[in-house]
Structure formats: structure tokens, C-alpha cells
Amino acid sequence: MATLHSTTIRRLLKLPQHNTVWEGDRKNFEDANLAEKAQSEHHHCIIWVDGSEGTVRAMEMVSPQAGIETVVRALLRAMETPQGYGKPCRPQRIVVRDREIQFFLRGVLQELNIAIDYVPELPLIDALFQSLAETREERPLPLPAPYQQALLNLAQEIWETPPWDILDDSEIIALEFHDWEMEPVYISVMGMLGAEYGVLLYRSFDSLKTFRLQMVQGESMAELENAFLQQDCWFLNYELPEEVEEPEEVDNFSATEVDPKFGSINPYEGLRGFLGEEEAAVVYVALKALQQFIQENYSQLARNFDQKLEKRYQIPLPESAKETTPTTVTVATTPELEEELIGLLDEDEAEELADLEEAEFSSPIRENLVPKDSFLTLGMLPWDVIAQMRNNQKQVYQSLGIAEQGEGMPVVLIQTSRPKAQEIIDQIQDSGGLHGIGFNAGEDPASEAVYDLGIMQTGNGELYLFGEFAESDPTHINARQQWEKRCQQTQGYCGLIIARGLKGASRGQPKLPDMMALFEAKALSTEELGLGVLQLMEE
């Protein structure tokens, strides 16, 4: 028979024993229409009440699989650390209406001098459970019923084709409603930096601008929290599984493994985790229009946000809504607002960034393109995969019209996290694209080691070091031989693959969806690079 440990018994016996009767029970709320039911599996409630005073001493929500030990755990807490203003004590008598709980408690509490009795009815407990159920039933659902499934489905679709792959949080999309009397909505996408994932729908641009300014100027946690609560927006935010530790791990999760949350932030309401029916309609139309706008203009948005784009759509409401008449909206890029947000950086930060860029530019070969923890290899990409990438608007593709000769295109693969991969792509595109890839000799005078240095040249003439390979490494020797052979077959052309998923299951062997960009380029000879033998300089 289960019993308490002797040290626990001695500790509980030190509590004063009052001449009171406590009631205890475990109630299953599974069939109740609770707002939390869809959010949590903990729908069994354990409650302990002091019947003499009519006060709740302990209450705990547990899963249906939780054992009878949870009833004892709640009881001990009711004795030692009661909730509210109750004082620690032991009751003289306990009554329950479950025979199993009665027999179990008799065995566990046999040395505490507490009578454990069975009664068929517990009116006080029933009244409390009824009040609890009614209170919870009155709470609003996170999403109104006519829009719940439609919004959840839409959230899954957005996760599968993430807008944060091409938009950062300063590239604002404006959305104007023509059939509804409301101000334009300004959409900011979170996720490119790998911190949070979701979509913010600001009810005014001033709110967005004020928030960004406060975040730049804020120093303490209190200031940052106040800035957060001063926002005026609706939101779709994705809660990730607890096991996610690195941003690149997010790529491994499907839409069914993340938990979309909808809600609102307002200076007067604070953070609210539900939407009203009118709000749900606005959010649904806005997200649907954003999704359609991105799908139709993916390549142009990924390449250049500075160009003004504007499209008009008719978005029907879900069939489950009371009114399904399509509403007309205009979706547009706002490069002028992006410049305004970027301009909020204080002068010191801007000057520091300019100094850093000037220092890096003055170096003959820059080393700031490829992250040091990237996976790097020389290989070959089959022509059928290249054909798929050419026709996929979700992937960046720089074509030089390479003839399909040989088994495939010789490529350099750089695999890193998605945010870092996007930074590489942006830097190459901002530098005029990729001109060529070559190898150059390098040496360390101190150790007399000889290296084969991988070098890229961008369209503006800048040279970037992407890899240092020991010239005596047999694996690299073989890879270089295959590289030269394939470059001859393609008449002096090669490619650069930028892929995500560094720490995922596809590390070293990225699948097609992991490949974010392919840049076709010239295979540069040592003579074309014209660098001579490079020497390692001591810092």
C-alpha cells in the first residue's frame, strides 16, 4: 500500500490540526464547452475545499492520464501552502464521493490522524464546479466560430510558403479596404532574422513608427515592455515546439507542428489573445490578400523591394461567415516607408555601420560573405534539378544561359541557416550579382603550409574568400579534379548554391526546397584572378 515518506509525515504532523471538514473531488471537464479545451489537454480539475469556511484551499488542472497521486499532491499543498489567505493546517476529517480515492487516501494518510469518509453527494463542490464551468464558458473563444477553421487553415498555408523568406520587418506592405469604412492596414512580416515568426497588421503607420523608435531608444526591460504594449495592431504569431534551439531548426517543422496564435495589441487593451468577429474578417481578408500578392510577385519582391508594386484583389470571406460577398482591397509595397523606418537608426549606429563597410571595402579580399560555421563543399548539380530551380519563383536564380553538357553543373555549395543564407544572397545581389568563381594559391610562411583558396568575384569587382583548403588533402584534390573536368564540359561555367538547413536532417545534402538560390557564374582561372601567391598575415 502506498504511504508517505517518514520525513513527510513528521513534517505534516507539525501542522496544527483544526476541527474542520474538508471536501475533495476530481472533475472531468472534457465534455464542457470550454475555451481552453482546444488549447490544452489539462481538462481534469482537482479541488480541495474547507467545508467549514467555504474556502478553496487548492485547485489544480491535470491531464486525464494523471494518476490518483495528483489528488494527494493537491491535498498536501492545501495543508502546507493553501491558496488565498488560508493558514497551514491539517483537517480533522475529509469527505470524498469516490470510493477509489477514499481507499487510497486512507492508506496514504493513515499516520496523520485524519478521518477519511465517503459521502454520495458534495453540494459545495458541485456548486464550485458549476460556477467554474459557467465562468469559463463565458470567456470568448480565441477565434469566432465562423472564421476559426478558415484562419487556422490560412495560417498553415502561410507557414508552408513563408513571406519572411523574402520580406524583412522593415519592408512594409500597405493594404487599403474599399468596401469597409476603415483606415489602411500596414503589414510587417517577422521571421527573416530567425527570432520570431508571424505577421503584424498595424492599424496605423504612426503606431508602427512609434514602436520602432521606442525600441531603438529603449534601454531597460521596462522601457521595451512599455514599447511593446504601445503598439496598435492585430497579429498572427507562431509558437514553435519547445525543442527548437537554433533558428535553422525551424525549417524542419511542418505547419502541423507549430501553433498559430491570433490576437490584438492596443495601448488601452494591452495584449489580447482573441479576435472579435469583425476583427477576424479584417485579419482574414488582409492575410489572404497578402498571400496572393506575394505569390504573384515573389521574384520581384525577393529581388528588389524598392520598386513600387500595387495590385487590386477581390477577396471572398469564408463560406462559414454570415456575409460572403467578396471585398475589394488594394495591396501595395511602400519603399518610402521602408526608408523612413531605416532612418530611425540613430546617427551613431549609422556612422558605425558606414565606418565598418568602408574598412571592409578597403581590404583586397573580403572575408565577410560566408559565415565561418557554414557547410562548404564542391560538387555537381544535375541538369534536371537546375531546370526545376529555373521554373521555381520561390528560389533566386541568376542565369548565364549555360549549355547543358556533361552530367551536370559544377557548383560550390554553401549551406547555413536560413537568415544567414538570405544575408549572403542579398549581399551578392547588392554587389551586382556573381561574376565568377576561382581558386588561388595561398601559403603560411610560418608553417610553410600551402592552401588552395576559393574566391568569388561579384559584379562590382569585389573579391570574397569562401574557403581555405589544404592542398595536400586527398578529398579536396579529387574534388578539384572533378571541378576542372566539369568546367571544361560546360565551356568555362559553374554555379553557386546557397542552401538552408545547416543543423537539420539535410545537412550536407540539401533537398530542392532547402536551396534558396543558384547563381550561374564564370569559372575563373588563376590568371584571370591575377592575385599571385597570397600569404597569410599575422594579426
Backbone hydrogen bonds, N-H to C=O, Kabsch-Sander energy under -0.5 kcal/mol:
donor,donor_aa,acceptor,acceptor_aa,energy
4,L,108,V,-0.9
9,I,5,H,-2.4
10,R,6,S,-2.3
11,R,7,T,-1.7
12,L,8,T,-2.4
13,L,9,I,-2.3
14,K,10,R,-0.6
14,K,11,R,-0.6
15,L,12,L,-1.6
18,H,16,P,-0.6
18,H,90,R,-2.4
20,T,18,H,-2.2
22,W,93,R,-2.5
23,E,49,V,-2.8
24,G,95,V,-1.7
25,D,47,I,-1.7
27,K,45,C,-3.1
29,F,27,K,-0.6
29,F,43,H,-2.9
32,A,29,F,-1.5
34,L,32,A,-1.8
35,A,136,R,-0.6
37,K,34,L,-0.7
39,Q,36,E,-1.3
40,S,36,E,-2.0
43,H,41,E,-1.5
44,H,62,V,-2.5
45,C,27,K,-3.1
46,I,60,E,-3.1
47,I,25,D,-2.2
48,W,58,A,-2.6
49,V,23,E,-2.9
50,D,55,T,-3.0
51,G,21,V,-1.8
51,G,49,V,-1.0
52,S,21,V,-0.7
54,G,50,D,-2.5
55,T,50,D,-1.2
57,R,48,W,-2.4
57,R,55,T,-0.5
58,A,48,W,-1.5
60,E,46,I,-2.4
62,V,44,H,-3.2
66,A,63,S,-1.6
70,T,67,G,-1.7
71,V,68,I,-1.2
72,V,68,I,-1.0
73,R,69,E,-2.5
74,A,70,T,-2.2
75,L,71,V,-1.8
76,L,72,V,-2.8
77,R,73,R,-1.8
78,A,74,A,-2.0
79,M,75,L,-1.7
80,E,76,L,-2.7
81,T,77,R,-2.1
83,Q,57,R,-2.2
86,G,83,Q,-0.9
89,C,79,M,-1.6
90,R,16,P,-2.6
92,Q,18,H,-0.5
92,Q,20,T,-1.4
93,R,20,T,-1.6
94,I,115,A,-2.9
95,V,22,W,-2.7
96,V,117,D,-2.1
99,R,97,R,-0.5
102,Q,98,D,-2.4
103,F,99,R,-2.7
104,F,100,E,-2.1
105,L,101,I,-2.7
106,R,102,Q,-2.2
107,G,103,F,-1.5
108,V,104,F,-2.2
109,L,105,L,-3.1
110,Q,107,G,-0.6
112,L,109,L,-2.2
114,I,109,L,-0.6
115,A,92,Q,-2.0
117,D,94,I,-2.9
117,D,115,A,-0.6
119,V,96,V,-2.4
126,D,122,L,-2.6
127,A,123,P,-2.3
128,L,124,L,-2.0
129,F,125,I,-2.7
130,Q,126,D,-2.5
131,S,127,A,-2.2
132,L,128,L,-2.6
133,A,129,F,-2.6
134,E,130,Q,-2.4
135,T,131,S,-2.3
136,R,132,L,-2.1
137,E,133,A,-2.4
138,E,134,E,-1.4
139,R,135,T,-0.6
139,R,136,R,-0.8
147,Y,144,P,-1.9
148,Q,144,P,-1.3
149,Q,145,A,-0.5
151,L,147,Y,-2.7
152,L,148,Q,-2.2
153,N,149,Q,-2.5
154,L,150,A,-2.1
155,A,151,L,-2.4
156,Q,152,L,-1.8
157,E,153,N,-2.1
158,I,154,L,-2.3
159,W,155,A,-1.9
160,E,156,Q,-2.0
161,T,157,E,-1.5
165,D,162,P,-1.3
166,I,163,P,-1.6
167,L,163,P,-2.0
171,E,168,D,-1.6
172,I,170,S,-1.1
173,I,187,I,-2.2
174,A,172,I,-0.5
174,A,332,A,-2.7
175,L,185,V,-2.7
176,E,330,T,-2.6
178,H,176,E,-0.5
178,H,328,T,-2.6
179,D,328,T,-0.7
182,M,180,W,-1.6
185,V,175,L,-2.7
186,Y,202,Y,-2.3
187,I,173,I,-3.5
187,I,185,V,-0.6
188,S,200,L,-2.5
189,V,168,D,-0.5
190,M,198,G,-2.6
194,G,191,G,-1.5
198,G,190,M,-2.0
199,V,236,L,-2.5
200,L,188,S,-2.9
201,L,234,W,-2.9
202,Y,186,Y,-2.7
202,Y,200,L,-0.6
203,R,232,D,-2.5
208,L,204,S,-1.2
209,K,205,F,-2.8
210,T,206,D,-2.8
211,F,207,S,-2.2
212,R,208,L,-2.3
213,L,209,K,-2.3
214,Q,210,T,-2.5
215,M,211,F,-2.2
216,V,212,R,-2.0
217,Q,213,L,-2.2
218,G,214,Q,-2.4
224,L,220,S,-2.0
225,E,221,M,-2.6
226,N,222,A,-2.2
227,A,223,E,-2.1
228,F,224,L,-2.1
229,L,225,E,-2.0
230,Q,226,N,-0.9
230,Q,227,A,-0.6
231,Q,228,F,-1.2
233,C,265,I,-2.2
234,W,201,L,-2.2
235,F,263,G,-2.2
236,L,199,V,-2.4
237,N,261,K,-2.9
238,Y,197,Y,-2.5
239,E,237,N,-0.6
239,E,259,D,-2.8
240,L,238,Y,-0.5
244,V,241,P,-1.8
249,E,246,E,-1.6
250,V,247,P,-1.5
251,D,248,E,-1.0
252,N,249,E,-1.7
253,F,250,V,-1.9
257,E,254,S,-1.6
258,V,255,A,-0.7
259,D,239,E,-2.6
261,K,237,N,-3.4
263,G,235,F,-1.6
264,S,272,R,-2.6
265,I,233,C,-3.1
266,N,270,G,-1.4
270,G,266,N,-3.4
272,R,264,S,-3.2
272,R,270,G,-0.5
275,L,142,P,-1.7
280,A,276,G,-2.8
281,A,277,E,-1.7
282,V,278,E,-1.8
283,V,279,E,-2.7
284,Y,280,A,-2.5
285,V,281,A,-2.4
286,A,282,V,-2.6
287,L,283,V,-2.6
288,K,284,Y,-2.4
289,A,285,V,-2.5
290,L,286,A,-2.5
291,Q,287,L,-2.5
292,Q,288,K,-2.1
293,F,289,A,-2.5
294,I,290,L,-2.4
295,Q,291,Q,-2.2
296,E,292,Q,-2.0
297,N,293,F,-1.3
298,Y,295,Q,-0.6
301,L,297,N,-2.6
302,A,298,Y,-2.5
303,R,299,S,-1.8
304,N,300,Q,-2.8
311,K,331,V,-2.8
313,Y,329,V,-2.9
315,I,313,Y,-0.6
315,I,327,T,-2.8
321,A,318,P,-1.8
324,T,322,K,-0.5
327,T,315,I,-2.4
329,V,313,Y,-2.7
330,T,176,E,-2.2
331,V,311,K,-3.1
332,A,174,A,-2.3
333,T,309,L,-2.2
334,T,172,I,-1.1
337,L,334,T,-0.8
338,E,334,T,-1.8
339,E,335,P,-2.0
340,E,336,E,-1.4
341,L,337,L,-2.3
342,I,338,E,-2.5
343,G,339,E,-1.9
344,L,341,L,-1.5
345,L,342,I,-1.6
350,A,346,D,-2.0
351,E,347,E,-2.7
352,E,348,D,-2.4
353,L,349,E,-2.3
354,A,350,A,-2.2
355,D,351,E,-2.5
356,L,352,E,-2.0
357,E,353,L,-2.3
358,E,354,A,-2.2
359,A,355,D,-2.2
360,E,356,L,-2.2
361,F,357,E,-2.2
362,S,358,E,-1.4
363,S,360,E,-1.1
366,R,463,L,-2.8
374,S,371,P,-1.6
375,F,415,Q,-2.9
376,L,374,S,-0.5
377,T,413,L,-1.7
379,G,411,V,-2.8
381,L,409,M,-2.6
383,W,407,E,-0.7
386,I,382,P,-1.8
387,A,383,W,-2.3
388,Q,384,D,-1.5
389,M,385,V,-2.0
390,R,386,I,-2.2
391,N,387,A,-1.2
392,N,389,M,-1.2
393,Q,391,N,-0.7
395,Q,392,N,-1.5
396,V,516,M,-2.4
398,Q,518,L,-2.7
399,S,397,Y,-0.6
405,Q,403,A,-1.7
409,M,381,L,-2.6
411,V,379,G,-2.4
412,V,495,G,-2.1
413,L,377,T,-3.0
413,L,411,V,-0.5
414,I,412,V,-0.5
414,I,497,I,-2.6
415,Q,375,F,-2.8
415,Q,413,L,-0.5
416,T,499,A,-2.4
421,A,417,S,-2.8
422,Q,418,R,-2.4
423,E,419,P,-1.7
424,I,420,K,-2.1
425,I,421,A,-2.3
426,D,422,Q,-2.7
427,Q,423,E,-2.5
428,I,424,I,-2.4
429,Q,425,I,-2.6
430,D,426,D,-2.8
431,S,427,Q,-0.9
431,S,428,I,-0.5
432,G,429,Q,-1.4
433,G,428,I,-2.3
435,H,433,G,-0.5
435,H,457,Q,-2.5
436,G,457,Q,-2.0
437,I,522,K,-2.6
438,G,455,I,-2.8
439,F,524,L,-0.6
440,N,453,L,-2.2
442,G,451,Y,-2.1
443,E,534,L,-2.4
444,D,449,A,-2.5
448,E,444,D,-2.5
449,A,444,D,-0.7
451,Y,442,G,-3.6
452,D,469,F,-3.3
453,L,440,N,-3.1
453,L,451,Y,-0.6
454,G,452,D,-0.5
454,G,467,G,-2.8
455,I,438,G,-2.9
456,M,464,Y,-2.8
457,Q,436,G,-2.7
458,T,462,E,-2.2
459,G,433,G,-2.4
460,N,431,S,-1.8
461,G,458,T,-2.2
464,Y,456,M,-2.8
465,L,366,R,-2.8
466,F,454,G,-2.7
466,F,464,Y,-0.5
467,G,454,G,-1.1
469,F,452,D,-2.1
471,E,450,V,-1.9
473,D,470,A,-1.7
477,I,473,D,-2.5
478,N,474,P,-2.2
479,A,475,T,-2.1
480,R,476,H,-2.8
481,Q,477,I,-1.9
482,Q,478,N,-2.2
483,W,479,A,-2.1
484,E,480,R,-2.6
485,K,481,Q,-2.1
486,R,482,Q,-2.4
487,C,483,W,-2.4
488,Q,484,E,-1.7
489,Q,485,K,-1.6
490,T,486,R,-1.8
491,Q,488,Q,-1.3
492,G,487,C,-3.7
493,Y,487,C,-0.6
494,C,521,A,-2.8
495,G,410,P,-1.7
496,L,519,F,-1.9
497,I,412,V,-3.0
498,I,496,L,-0.5
498,I,517,A,-2.3
499,A,414,I,-2.7
499,A,497,I,-0.6
500,R,514,D,-2.4
502,L,416,T,-0.6
504,G,501,G,-0.8
507,R,504,G,-1.4
509,Q,506,S,-1.8
514,D,511,K,-1.1
515,M,511,K,-0.9
515,M,512,L,-1.1
516,M,498,I,-2.2
516,M,514,D,-0.7
517,A,498,I,-1.5
518,L,396,V,-2.3
519,F,496,L,-2.5
520,E,398,Q,-2.7
520,E,518,L,-0.6
521,A,494,C,-2.6
522,K,435,H,-2.4
523,A,492,G,-2.6
524,L,437,I,-2.5
524,L,522,K,-0.9
529,L,525,S,-1.9
530,G,526,T,-2.2
531,L,526,T,-0.5
534,L,441,A,-2.2
534,L,532,G,-0.6
536,L,443,E,-2.5
